[in-house]
Amino acid sequence: MNELTMLKDDTIVAPATAPGEGGIGILRLSGPGAEDLLLRFFSPSRLSARLDSHYLYHGLLKDTKGLPIDEVMAVLMRKPRSYTREDVAEIHCHGGNLVLRRILDLFLGAGARLARPGEFTLRAFLNGRIDLTQAEAVIDLIRSRSQLASDVALGQLEGRLAEKLKDFSVRIADILAEIEAAIDFPEEDLELEGQSVLGKYAGSLLADMDYIIHTFDSGRILRDGLNILIFGRPNVGKSSLMNNLLGEARAIVTDIPGTTRDTIEEDLVLSGIPLRLVDTAGIRSTDDPVEQEGVRRARVKVESADLVLLVIDGSQGLNEDDLLALEFCRGRDILVVLNKSDLGNLPIPSPLEGFPLVRVSALEGKGLNMLTAAIHERFSGIGGATEIRETVILTDRRHRQALVLAREAIGRFRELLVQGMSPEFGAVELREALDAIGEITGETTPDDILERIFTRFCIGK
């Protein structure tokens, strides 16, 4: 943490709004020199001996020669009541790259340093305003692709996950404190709780941890989205199906087999769940090296798909390429889409019996409501907005891995009790559990992990 802590001695500056033209651009300063830098170049419309904290002032921002750069609004937020718990100043100027660039260069020339990606949030974490789970929730909130994902991130930012993890830590620490007291002060004849009682404590912890760990699959989907692969042989209507689901002509559609040579990916929100639709090259035996590469890439995508939409021409019987496509996606979650119902419907072929299926006509747009309903039904375990707001949900794989390590350590502690071992032998397991939880909240997180987390942020946040 030493290298990261050293960063707090500087005054940093960065644009807090996205690049490009806009009505307003915001530039943010944080650090011990924020107030001095603001007062050096900002001239409020109403003369004041001192700017009050958390008040917005109108005025001119002037360069080193006293010439106006822009008419602005400025606000000073003195520590500790600021985002970073340091002195923070913001300049609200007219949006535009040139104006923001001139103001940024002005403060850089006066001694401020350009902020690293995520450095404002990093300082909020280092100064104890938020823990690491809340810091990570900031980037998840910014990048959320659906209402439900936003609700989950907001709940984590408000500290729901942090509170649950703190509860786990307190319960583990209580057991550990009792064991260590009996070890450290044997002359006091402190009575240790019976093994059965400690076993019940551990069992309760394991149950509560399991409940949170099992939310990860839903949380991961809400945060990252479902990967839905549109798969099948050439000319069965995969690209038409994708275009209909998106409501736009994203993929090229022709009667020529093999039009799609590579994967095409687009985002969609369905009933509050973010999806990533992936249209793939048609699956068939071919000597064309370009098509072969497309087929190879399609097969690779199968491995990471949450759901495969296996598209079949329902007006024709299965051929060898259909069976090849079916074989490639066996073992995955499959929803069979019998397309071209406008050309007639043959009986369901025996190789497809037992698979859930939907009949559609991508050409006429028929049956698409049934298809989207079938997709949503398969992931109906992901709750509605009300349930999401009231539940702690794991969305980050790092959190899950660390909590699994903590759970395993508690499991080993309980196993020692079951085997009749003295509870003192399980103290090391309890400490491991505390360290694992501390990695989630940031108390024991290595510097390289912290740097990796905060580099995901944009500059200015």
Wavefront OBJ file of the C-alpha trace (Angstrom):
o trace
v 0.000 0.000 0.000
v 2.994 2.335 0.396
v 3.270 3.267 -3.286
v -0.474 3.900 -3.509
v -0.471 5.969 -0.323
v 2.295 8.183 -1.704
v -0.030 9.262 -4.502
v -2.202 11.086 -1.954
v 0.421 13.807 -1.443
v -0.202 15.312 -4.890
v -3.012 17.543 -6.104
v -4.586 15.816 -9.084
v -6.740 17.191 -11.886
v -8.776 15.652 -14.704
v -11.907 16.258 -16.771
v -14.887 14.593 -15.088
v -17.057 14.657 -18.218
v -16.661 12.612 -21.377
v -14.663 14.075 -24.285
v -16.566 15.849 -27.028
v -18.875 18.811 -27.434
v -21.592 19.417 -24.856
v -23.414 22.098 -22.953
v -21.228 21.710 -19.878
v -17.763 20.357 -19.185
v -16.530 19.678 -15.654
v -12.940 19.672 -14.475
v -12.132 18.273 -11.035
v -9.209 18.888 -8.658
v -8.453 16.951 -5.477
v -5.654 17.256 -2.965
v -3.975 19.674 -0.578
v -3.520 22.381 -3.242
v -7.027 22.263 -4.740
v -8.304 25.396 -2.993
v -5.183 27.483 -3.707
v -5.229 26.513 -7.384
v -8.899 27.409 -7.698
v -8.462 30.812 -6.017
v -5.407 31.594 -8.137
v -7.358 31.546 -11.399
v -11.037 31.952 -10.490
v -12.551 35.422 -10.067
v -16.062 35.241 -8.579
v -18.651 37.747 -9.808
v -19.275 38.821 -6.223
v -16.103 39.641 -4.370
v -15.650 37.427 -1.331
v -12.807 37.132 1.116
v -13.292 33.368 1.237
v -15.311 30.864 -0.752
v -17.772 28.938 1.390
v -17.609 25.175 1.068
v -20.251 23.404 -1.030
v -21.581 26.598 -2.619
v -21.636 27.164 -6.372
v -20.099 30.495 -7.449
v -20.380 32.282 -10.801
v -17.353 34.008 -12.242
v -14.532 34.050 -14.772
v -11.622 31.668 -15.041
v -8.513 33.591 -16.096
v -5.126 32.503 -17.376
v -1.724 33.445 -15.926
v -1.890 36.843 -17.673
v -5.309 37.606 -16.214
v -7.139 37.111 -19.519
v -10.511 35.320 -19.393
v -10.620 31.714 -20.601
v -14.322 31.074 -19.935
v -17.351 32.115 -17.917
v -17.754 29.335 -15.359
v -19.396 28.090 -12.193
v -17.025 26.878 -9.479
v -17.526 24.920 -6.292
v -15.109 24.176 -3.449
v -15.731 21.127 -1.226
v -13.440 21.189 1.794
v -12.351 17.967 3.443
v -13.643 15.702 4.807
v -17.054 16.369 3.188
v -16.030 15.515 -0.343
v -15.872 12.506 -2.642
v -12.223 11.847 -1.811
v -12.242 13.215 1.770
v -9.662 15.710 0.500
v -10.193 19.303 -0.586
v -11.987 19.063 -3.933
v -12.655 21.865 -6.427
v -14.728 21.670 -9.580
v -14.908 24.030 -12.556
v -18.151 23.860 -14.554
v -17.313 25.425 -17.907
v -18.792 25.368 -21.393
v -18.446 21.950 -22.957
v -15.901 21.522 -25.715
v -12.473 20.017 -26.105
v -10.625 23.328 -26.570
v -12.034 25.022 -23.456
v -11.444 21.988 -21.253
v -7.969 21.504 -22.688
v -6.991 25.119 -21.946
v -8.244 24.913 -18.358
v -6.583 21.539 -17.817
v -3.257 22.866 -19.145
v -3.608 25.903 -16.881
v -3.790 23.781 -13.715
v -1.132 21.342 -14.909
v 1.196 24.261 -15.525
v 0.487 25.541 -12.008
v 1.641 22.322 -10.360
v -1.282 19.889 -10.423
v -0.747 16.374 -11.754
v -2.983 14.623 -14.269
v -5.035 12.029 -12.404
v -4.584 8.368 -13.209
v -7.638 6.295 -14.214
v -9.833 5.857 -11.143
v -7.551 7.898 -8.892
v -10.342 10.025 -7.392
v -12.195 6.866 -6.347
v -8.901 5.303 -5.221
v -8.375 8.247 -2.867
v -11.921 7.857 -1.544
v -11.003 4.237 -0.753
v -7.585 5.006 0.743
v -9.100 7.754 2.902
v -11.732 5.380 4.292
v -14.845 6.966 2.791
v -15.754 3.749 0.963
v -14.517 0.183 1.037
v -13.304 -1.716 -2.019
v -16.692 -3.267 -2.805
v -18.231 0.209 -2.961
v -15.386 1.479 -5.137
v -15.972 -1.382 -7.576
v -19.697 -0.625 -7.527
v -18.945 2.838 -8.936
v -17.580 1.407 -12.187
v -20.368 -1.190 -12.316
v -22.960 1.582 -11.971
v -21.338 3.578 -14.764
v -21.197 0.540 -17.056
v -24.561 -0.994 -16.167
v -26.559 -1.988 -19.243
v -29.977 -2.480 -17.662
v -32.199 -1.213 -14.859
v -31.633 -4.385 -12.823
v -27.843 -4.153 -13.223
v -28.007 -0.524 -12.113
v -30.064 -1.510 -9.037
v -27.533 -4.175 -8.050
v -24.606 -1.760 -8.432
v -26.434 0.952 -6.493
v -27.194 -1.464 -3.644
v -23.504 -2.388 -3.479
v -22.507 1.280 -3.579
v -24.844 1.913 -0.646
v -22.900 -0.697 1.305
v -25.200 -3.737 1.364
v -22.477 -6.187 0.392
v -20.017 -4.464 2.741
v -22.480 -4.823 5.627
v -22.967 -8.536 4.940
v -19.211 -9.129 4.767
v -18.704 -7.165 7.978
v -21.293 -9.401 9.640
v -19.337 -12.474 8.518
v -16.064 -10.980 9.797
v -17.548 -10.088 13.192
v -18.978 -13.582 13.662
v -15.670 -15.221 12.696
v -13.713 -12.822 14.900
v -15.979 -13.572 17.869
v -15.201 -17.300 17.605
v -11.506 -16.614 17.107
v -11.351 -14.201 20.058
v -12.828 -16.796 22.393
v -10.389 -19.464 21.223
v -7.349 -17.173 21.434
v -8.342 -15.917 24.903
v -8.299 -19.475 26.187
v -4.901 -20.030 24.532
v -3.257 -16.773 25.664
v -4.539 -16.756 29.232
v -4.527 -20.383 30.431
v -3.977 -19.256 34.033
v -7.411 -17.580 33.990
v -9.136 -20.942 33.456
v -11.380 -19.385 30.814
v -14.016 -21.852 29.735
v -14.212 -22.362 25.989
v -17.620 -22.836 24.424
v -18.381 -26.497 23.848
v -17.495 -28.013 20.496
v -21.158 -28.568 19.650
v -21.924 -24.872 20.221
v -18.952 -23.750 18.135
v -20.005 -26.241 15.478
v -23.465 -24.645 15.347
v -21.906 -21.192 14.994
v -19.757 -22.453 12.122
v -22.707 -24.237 10.501
v -24.781 -21.059 10.587
v -21.929 -19.140 8.989
v -21.550 -21.744 6.255
v -25.257 -21.611 5.423
v -25.247 -17.824 5.168
v -22.090 -17.835 3.049
v -23.516 -20.484 0.720
v -26.620 -18.356 0.198
v -24.522 -15.371 -0.935
v -22.167 -17.493 -3.070
v -25.120 -19.033 -4.906
v -26.284 -15.577 -6.042
v -23.227 -15.221 -8.273
v -24.687 -16.839 -11.403
v -27.607 -14.396 -11.412
v -25.371 -11.488 -10.460
v -22.860 -12.252 -13.180
v -25.659 -12.302 -15.769
v -27.080 -8.988 -14.557
v -23.667 -7.352 -14.655
v -22.126 -8.859 -17.793
v -25.231 -10.014 -19.659
v -26.211 -13.350 -21.149
v -24.214 -14.650 -24.082
v -26.785 -16.003 -26.543
v -25.355 -17.761 -29.583
v -27.341 -18.035 -32.821
v -26.068 -21.279 -34.318
v -26.846 -23.576 -37.226
v -26.044 -24.495 -40.812
v -25.989 -21.878 -43.614
v -29.220 -20.366 -44.957
v -31.530 -21.367 -42.107
v -32.213 -17.708 -41.244
v -29.746 -17.006 -38.428
v -28.952 -13.478 -39.600
v -32.628 -12.695 -40.257
v -33.442 -13.890 -36.750
v -30.757 -11.646 -35.254
v -31.986 -8.634 -37.227
v -35.560 -9.238 -36.050
v -34.540 -9.550 -32.402
v -32.501 -6.340 -32.645
v -35.146 -4.490 -34.641
v -32.574 -3.403 -37.226
v -30.698 -4.792 -40.215
v -27.405 -5.510 -38.465
v -26.403 -8.682 -40.335
v -26.316 -9.090 -44.125
v -29.052 -11.393 -45.397
v -28.848 -13.081 -48.826
v -29.871 -16.370 -50.426
v -26.210 -17.237 -50.918
v -25.001 -19.815 -48.374
v -22.049 -18.741 -46.243
v -22.741 -14.965 -46.314
v -21.735 -14.634 -42.640
v -18.038 -15.467 -42.423
v -17.313 -14.162 -38.926
v -19.171 -13.627 -35.668
v -21.377 -10.538 -35.327
v -22.128 -9.379 -31.761
v -24.720 -6.879 -30.561
v -26.218 -5.919 -27.183
v -29.906 -6.095 -26.328
v -31.955 -5.744 -23.127
v -34.775 -8.266 -22.786
v -37.209 -7.919 -19.866
v -34.529 -6.110 -17.878
v -31.821 -8.700 -18.579
v -28.874 -7.570 -20.747
v -28.086 -9.931 -23.605
v -25.225 -10.215 -26.034
v -26.477 -11.761 -29.267
v -23.822 -13.505 -31.322
v -24.555 -14.439 -34.951
v -22.118 -17.038 -36.260
v -20.954 -18.426 -39.560
v -23.028 -21.299 -40.894
v -21.863 -24.727 -39.739
v -21.041 -27.059 -42.596
v -18.249 -29.165 -44.051
v -16.345 -26.949 -46.488
v -13.004 -26.649 -48.255
v -13.145 -22.842 -48.275
v -10.419 -21.703 -45.807
v -12.330 -18.520 -44.927
v -15.494 -20.475 -44.148
v -13.471 -23.015 -42.196
v -12.119 -20.224 -39.990
v -15.669 -18.899 -39.500
v -16.842 -22.368 -38.441
v -13.894 -22.689 -36.050
v -14.720 -19.352 -34.429
v -18.371 -20.348 -34.118
v -17.386 -23.554 -32.316
v -15.191 -21.559 -29.897
v -18.149 -19.279 -29.099
v -20.251 -22.311 -28.133
v -18.022 -22.899 -25.093
v -18.801 -19.491 -23.561
v -22.499 -19.327 -24.498
v -25.123 -19.214 -21.747
v -27.742 -20.309 -24.285
v -27.466 -21.636 -27.841
v -30.315 -20.857 -30.232
v -29.970 -23.778 -32.634
v -31.737 -22.584 -35.773
v -33.243 -25.282 -38.005
v -35.217 -24.912 -41.231
v -38.533 -26.302 -39.993
v -39.878 -26.656 -43.541
v -37.197 -29.209 -44.458
v -35.835 -32.366 -42.929
v -32.527 -32.433 -41.098
v -29.424 -32.823 -43.221
v -25.823 -33.683 -42.332
v -24.916 -30.057 -41.616
v -27.858 -29.738 -39.173
v -26.690 -32.846 -37.355
v -23.117 -31.491 -37.331
v -24.335 -28.243 -35.763
v -26.330 -30.210 -33.176
v -23.282 -32.284 -32.324
v -21.106 -29.185 -31.896
v -23.421 -27.707 -29.259
v -24.260 -30.846 -27.299
v -23.704 -30.413 -23.586
v -24.723 -26.758 -23.732
v -28.073 -25.182 -22.864
v -29.951 -25.394 -26.183
v -33.196 -23.827 -27.391
v -34.181 -25.130 -30.830
v -35.639 -22.484 -33.154
v -37.611 -24.037 -36.026
v -37.528 -21.228 -38.563
v -39.360 -20.647 -41.871
v -42.757 -21.646 -40.527
v -44.216 -19.551 -43.376
v -43.051 -22.302 -45.750
v -44.746 -25.074 -43.780
v -44.001 -27.195 -40.729
v -42.708 -30.746 -40.857
v -42.997 -33.043 -37.820
v -40.235 -32.614 -35.260
v -37.276 -34.843 -36.272
v -36.337 -37.498 -33.742
v -32.813 -36.079 -33.054
v -34.515 -32.909 -31.719
v -36.985 -34.675 -29.450
v -36.571 -33.677 -25.824
v -35.150 -30.248 -26.601
v -37.259 -27.146 -25.875
v -38.261 -25.585 -29.171
v -40.111 -22.647 -30.693
v -41.498 -22.242 -34.226
v -40.911 -18.862 -35.859
v -40.832 -17.123 -39.207
v -37.942 -14.668 -39.187
v -39.050 -13.469 -42.622
v -42.535 -12.476 -41.453
v -41.622 -11.752 -37.836
v -44.020 -14.397 -36.513
v -43.383 -16.316 -33.304
v -40.699 -13.891 -32.062
v -42.741 -13.043 -28.956
v -42.829 -16.740 -28.097
v -39.074 -16.946 -28.665
v -38.263 -13.995 -26.390
v -40.647 -15.376 -23.764
v -38.894 -18.758 -23.945
v -35.489 -17.080 -23.534
v -36.708 -15.078 -20.541
v -38.356 -18.120 -18.944
v -35.057 -20.010 -18.954
v -33.539 -17.296 -16.769
v -36.612 -16.421 -14.748
v -34.674 -17.097 -11.546
v -33.221 -13.625 -11.913
v -35.618 -11.621 -9.761
v -37.487 -8.427 -10.423
v -36.343 -4.963 -9.424
v -37.946 -5.084 -5.977
v -36.196 -8.330 -5.044
v -32.887 -7.081 -6.466
v -32.966 -3.931 -4.330
v -33.527 -5.943 -1.156
v -30.978 -8.706 -1.757
v -27.208 -8.895 -1.523
v -25.982 -10.299 -4.836
v -22.438 -11.173 -5.869
v -21.619 -9.854 -9.339
v -17.814 -9.943 -9.327
v -15.841 -13.152 -9.831
v -13.105 -11.835 -7.521
v -15.637 -11.488 -4.701
v -16.961 -14.987 -5.279
v -13.511 -16.594 -5.316
v -12.490 -14.908 -2.068
v -15.766 -15.779 -0.340
v -15.409 -19.398 -1.471
v -11.937 -19.454 0.132
v -13.409 -18.065 3.356
v -16.214 -20.633 3.240
v -13.724 -23.478 2.721
v -11.662 -22.306 5.708
v -14.768 -22.247 7.934
v -15.648 -25.698 6.602
v -12.243 -27.030 7.627
v -12.690 -25.489 11.088
v -16.025 -27.243 11.547
v -14.551 -30.519 10.285
v -11.873 -30.323 12.991
v -14.623 -29.992 15.586
v -16.497 -32.955 14.110
v -13.306 -35.031 14.374
v -13.092 -34.172 18.069
v -10.018 -31.966 17.753
v -9.596 -29.118 20.218
v -10.937 -25.802 18.785
v -7.491 -24.237 19.237
v -6.279 -26.226 16.216
v -8.800 -24.369 14.036
v -7.574 -20.847 14.855
v -5.430 -20.734 11.726
v -8.467 -21.612 9.582
v -10.464 -18.766 11.098
v -7.642 -16.311 10.393
v -7.545 -17.493 6.773
v -11.278 -16.855 6.505
v -10.856 -13.317 7.845
v -8.013 -12.624 5.407
v -10.105 -13.863 2.483
v -13.002 -11.573 3.390
v -10.537 -8.723 3.887
v -9.401 -9.186 0.277
v -12.942 -8.405 -0.855
v -13.334 -5.258 1.227
v -9.767 -4.034 0.641
v -8.342 -4.562 4.113
v -5.914 -7.268 2.966
v -5.995 -6.782 -0.823
v -2.516 -6.810 -2.460
v -1.417 -3.638 -4.269
v -1.318 -5.308 -7.696
v -4.990 -6.294 -7.358
v -5.903 -2.754 -6.292
v -4.107 -1.295 -9.295
v -5.847 -3.743 -11.614
v -9.240 -2.775 -10.185
v -8.782 0.987 -10.434
v -7.309 0.951 -13.938
v -10.751 -0.231 -15.112
v -12.029 3.272 -14.345
v -12.009 6.208 -16.731
v -9.794 9.224 -16.030
v -11.708 11.738 -13.902
v -13.580 9.197 -11.759
l 1 2 3 4 5 6 7 8 9 10 11 12 13 14 15 16 17 18 19 20 21 22 23 24 25 26 27 28 29 30 31 32 33 34 35 36 37 38 39 40 41 42 43 44 45 46 47 48 49 50 51 52 53 54 55 56 57 58 59 60 61 62 63 64 65 66 67 68 69 70 71 72 73 74 75 76 77 78 79 80 81 82 83 84 85 86 87 88 89 90 91 92 93 94 95 96 97 98 99 100 101 102 103 104 105 106 107 108 109 110 111 112 113 114 115 116 117 118 119 120 121 122 123 124 125 126 127 128 129 130 131 132 133 134 135 136 137 138 139 140 141 142 143 144 145 146 147 148 149 150 151 152 153 154 155 156 157 158 159 160 161 162 163 164 165 166 167 168 169 170 171 172 173 174 175 176 177 178 179 180 181 182 183 184 185 186 187 188 189 190 191 192 193 194 195 196 197 198 199 200 201 202 203 204 205 206 207 208 209 210 211 212 213 214 215 216 217 218 219 220 221 222 223 224 225 226 227 228 229 230 231 232 233 234 235 236 237 238 239 240 241 242 243 244 245 246 247 248 249 250 251 252 253 254 255 256 257 258 259 260 261 262 263 264 265 266 267 268 269 270 271 272 273 274 275 276 277 278 279 280 281 282 283 284 285 286 287 288 289 290 291 292 293 294 295 296 297 298 299 300 301 302 303 304 305 306 307 308 309 310 311 312 313 314 315 316 317 318 319 320 321 322 323 324 325 326 327 328 329 330 331 332 333 334 335 336 337 338 339 340 341 342 343 344 345 346 347 348 349 350 351 352 353 354 355 356 357 358 359 360 361 362 363 364 365 366 367 368 369 370 371 372 373 374 375 376 377 378 379 380 381 382 383 384 385 386 387 388 389 390 391 392 393 394 395 396 397 398 399 400 401 402 403 404 405 406 407 408 409 410 411 412 413 414 415 416 417 418 419 420 421 422 423 424 425 426 427 428 429 430 431 432 433 434 435 436 437 438 439 440 441 442 443 444 445 446 447 448 449 450 451 452 453 454 455 456 457 458 459 460 461
